Amino acid sequence: MSNNPQLPHAMPAVQRRGILLVISSPSGAGKTTLARRLLEDDDDIHLSVSVTTRPARPGEIDGKDYHFATMAAFEDMRDSGALLEWATVFDNCYGTPRADVQNALDQGQDLLFDIDWQGAQQLAEKMGHDVVRVFILPPSAKALGERLAARNQDSPKVVAGRMAKASAEIDHWAEYDYVIVNADVEDSLDKLKAIIAAERARGPIAVVKDGCPFQQ
């Protein structure tokens, strides 16, 4: 007689509920690079596509990089409750469509959010335990300034403005679940992946569906 326990003929199929991974940082701390690398390496997480009023940059695709909208359309979404969070950053508005996020969670899909501390606060208030917040810090103010200057995308005036704002943004690091000091991209990426693995194992409340995933 086998000592192995017998599985019941019918068991409920359990699907893990998705997680909402928020990555925030001051400009130049490496958030965008880490997000891009994570999306390349992990097929089980997808970027949440925000709606924004800023013009598209060269190479950006509407619906893939952002949902580009007029100010009037953005305000309609905001006022109707169609946005989970929104914020004004450097005179442009950004927001997260509610329906897209809810559909992903219900399907067990993980979403990555590249948003600032204002958006992270709003998202956490509305989505609770579904949200995992990670703050990326630069190794030093000097390193942050050098990274911003090396971009060659912004004017010196814009760089100075971003540096001035960085201090205020960094003040919110303690509101996050995890903090990574990004002195080395590969090391920081490994830490980010470890955080995701731990959160997936801990998992939010599971979604139970009819059916049997096991065969006796």
MARDOLO-218254 format. One line per field, with one value per residue (C-alpha): residue number from 0; residue in one letter; x, y, z. Coordinates in steps of 0.02 Angstrom, whole numbers, plus 50000, padded with zeros to 5 digits. Last residue first. Example, Ala and Ser with C-alpha at 12.3 -4.5 7.8 and 13.67 -1.06 7.14 Angstrom:
residues 2
seq 1/0
type s/a
X 50684/50615
Y 49947/49775
Z 50357/50390
//
This chain:
residues 216
seq 215/214/213/212/211/210/209/208/207/206/205/204/203/202/201/200/199/198/197/196/195/194/193/192/191/190/189/188/187/186/185/184/183/182/181/180/179/178/177/176/175/174/173/172/171/170/169/168/167/166/165/164/163/162/161/160/159/158/157/156/155/154/153/152/151/150/149/148/147/146/145/144/143/142/141/140/139/138/137/136/135/134/133/132/131/130/129/128/127/126/125/124/123/122/121/120/119/118/117/116/115/114/113/112/111/110/109/108/107/106/105/104/103/102/101/100/99/98/97/96/95/94/93/92/91/90/89/88/87/86/85/84/83/82/81/80/79/78/77/76/75/74/73/72/71/70/69/68/67/66/65/64/63/62/61/60/59/58/57/56/55/54/53/52/51/50/49/48/47/46/45/44/43/42/41/40/39/38/37/36/35/34/33/32/31/30/29/28/27/26/25/24/23/22/21/20/19/18/17/16/15/14/13/12/11/10/9/8/7/6/5/4/3/2/1/0
type q/q/f/p/c/g/d/k/v/v/a/i/p/g/r/a/r/e/a/a/i/i/a/k/l/k/d/l/s/d/e/v/d/a/n/v/i/v/y/d/y/e/a/w/h/d/i/e/a/s/a/k/a/m/r/g/a/v/v/k/p/s/d/q/n/r/a/a/l/r/e/g/l/a/k/a/s/p/p/l/i/f/v/r/v/v/d/h/g/m/k/e/a/l/q/q/a/g/q/w/d/i/d/f/l/l/d/q/g/q/d/l/a/n/q/v/d/a/r/p/t/g/y/c/n/d/f/v/t/a/w/e/l/l/a/g/s/d/r/m/d/e/f/a/a/m/t/a/f/h/y/d/k/g/d/i/e/g/p/r/a/p/r/t/t/v/s/v/s/l/h/i/d/d/d/d/e/l/l/r/r/a/l/t/t/k/g/a/g/s/p/s/s/i/v/l/l/i/g/r/r/q/v/a/p/m/a/h/p/l/q/p/n/n/s/m
X 49742/49750/49775/49720/49537/49402/49309/49410/49487/49575/49714/49732/49897/50056/50193/50279/50248/50310/50471/50505/50472/50592/50726/50706/50731/50887/50960/50921/51010/51165/51164/51135/51274/51262/51073/51029/50873/50731/50585/50409/50400/50343/50521/50579/50469/50608/50692/50560/50594/50781/50756/50657/50808/50907/50765/50759/50947/50935/50793/50897/51049/50941/50879/50919/51109/51088/51260/51204/51070/51190/51322/51197/51138/51316/51354/51194/51252/51222/51058/50901/50769/50608/50510/50323/50221/50033/49898/49886/49793/49726/49648/49763/49915/49880/49859/50021/50118/50050/50116/50280/50317/50266/50347/50217/50248/50099/50085/49949/49837/49689/49590/49741/49760/49576/49581/49733/49664/49496/49573/49676/49834/49874/50002/49983/50119/50183/50344/50247/50061/49989/49858/49799/49667/49598/49422/49343/49237/49333/49503/49446/49362/49517/49626/49512/49517/49706/49726/49779/49928/49905/50084/50228/50119/49951/50026/50201/50358/50499/50527/50440/50251/50181/50136/49954/49979/49887/49989/50026/50059/50215/50202/50267/50271/50395/50535/50705/50661/50531/50660/50791/50670/50616/50797/50845/50693/50726/50910/50927/50925/50753/50706/50645/50490/50456/50281/50245/50059/50037/49928/49811/49877/49763/49696/49608/49483/49507/49410/49458/49543/49730/49787/49919/50075/50098/50065/50000
Y 50586/50735/50908/51079/51047/51171/51320/51475/51540/51709/51719/51856/51947/51847/51801/51703/51841/51970/51873/51850/52034/52090/51971/52042/52219/52165/52085/52243/52349/52240/52250/52438/52482/52628/52620/52631/52522/52559/52443/52463/52648/52793/52814/52872/53028/53154/53096/53189/53355/53336/53290/53448/53562/53439/53430/53620/53631/53502/53601/53760/53669/53614/53435/53289/53286/53141/53167/53320/53219/53078/53199/53286/53121/53063/53224/53207/53033/52847/52886/52819/52705/52687/52524/52513/52352/52383/52247/52269/52434/52478/52648/52723/52636/52708/52883/52876/52802/52937/53074/52981/52978/52848/52709/52576/52392/52274/52091/51988/51872/51898/51996/52107/52147/52191/52306/52398/52429/52488/52618/52713/52780/52967/53094/53283/53397/53561/53483/53341/53357/53202/53069/52913/52779/52871/52841/52933/53045/53203/53129/53054/53217/53316/53207/53233/53422/53422/53328/53147/53035/52857/52817/52704/52574/52658/52801/52755/52847/52854/53042/53111/53119/53282/53293/53272/53097/52931/52795/52623/52499/52404/52216/52081/51895/51902/51954/51994/52132/52210/52212/52293/52431/52465/52471/52594/52703/52709/52754/52895/53028/53099/53073/52898/52790/52608/52543/52358/52319/52134/52008/51887/51710/51587/51439/51297/51216/51031/50883/50700/50724/50699/50536/50539/50439/50290/50171/50000
Z 49533/49416/49485/49422/49463/49416/49487/49528/49688/49685/49812/49941/49917/49899/50018/49880/49754/49878/49909/49724/49691/49827/49763/49587/49654/49748/49593/49493/49623/49612/49423/49421/49545/49668/49669/49853/49864/49986/50025/50095/50055/50165/50232/50059/50066/50103/49943/49842/49930/49901/49719/49681/49683/49577/49451/49439/49413/49274/49193/49195/49127/48979/48967/48853/48873/48996/49072/49173/49261/49302/49367/49480/49553/49584/49679/49783/49835/49807/49717/49803/49728/49826/49817/49855/49850/49822/49826/50014/49999/49826/49859/49990/49917/49744/49813/49910/49764/49648/49762/49787/49600/49471/49367/49406/49368/49355/49405/49321/49422/49304/49435/49465/49280/49259/49410/49345/49171/49240/49358/49228/49310/49297/49238/49217/49147/49222/49289/49372/49408/49490/49467/49553/49528/49377/49307/49453/49340/49387/49343/49178/49126/49180/49069/48920/48943/48966/48803/48808/48771/48835/48876/48820/48733/48704/48605/48547/48600/48472/48483/48638/48651/48715/48900/48951/49019/49036/49117/49048/49188/49136/49137/49254/49219/49075/49193/49117/48993/49111/49251/49140/49088/49267/49326/49189/49224/49411/49395/49521/49385/49421/49603/49640/49635/49590/49625/49606/49599/49637/49548/49636/49638/49550/49647/49557/49675/49706/49638/49645/49812/49817/49891/50025/49983/50098/49955/50000
//
